[in-house]
Amino acid sequence: MRMGKVAFLLGAVISLAGMSLLFREERIIARRRLCQALGWGVFSFGLAHILLGGLNAALRR
């Protein structure tokens, strides 16, 4: 059950990092597009951890 919580918390932290990349202001358009792509990638990675951690915690109960 502990592994599910760790994966869930890791996913939450990674998702927040991705969201911070998505919504911060940038002056250069090309750099902004790169940050958006990176942000969505990091956010998706975090969501995957949240889903898998929650599933792992639910199944081990």
N, C-alpha and C positions, 0 to 999 in steps of 0.2 A: 504494500500500500504506500510505503514511503517513496518508492520510485515514481509512482504516478503523481505524487505531489511535487516532487522535484522537477519532473518533466513539465508539469502544468506551470509552475513558477518560472521555469526557464523560458517557456513559451510566452508567458506574459511579459517578461522583461524584454525579450527579443521583439515582440510585437510593438511594444512601446518605443523601442529604439527605431524600428521601421517607420512608425508614425511620425516620430520627430524628424526623420529624414524627409518624409513626404510633405510636411506642412511648414517647414522653415523657409524663410524668405531668401531668395537668391537674386543677384543682380544680372548675372550672365545667363542667357537662355540655354545655351548648350550645357552649362554646368547644372542648371535646374533640371533639364531632361535626364541627365545622368543620375542626379540625386533622386528623381522620381522613380527611375527604373530600379535603382538600388533599394529605395525605400519600400517599393512593392515587393521586391524579392525578400527582403528581411522580414517584412510584415507577414508574408505568406509562410515563411519558414517558422515564424513564431506561432502562427495559427495552427500549423501542423503539429507543433509540440503541444499546444494546448489541447487539441483534439485527441492526440494519441495518449497524452498524460491522463486526461479525463477518462478515456476509454479504459486505460490500464487500471486506474483507481477503481472504476466501477466494476470491472470484471474480477478484481481480486477481493472484493467485499464478500 
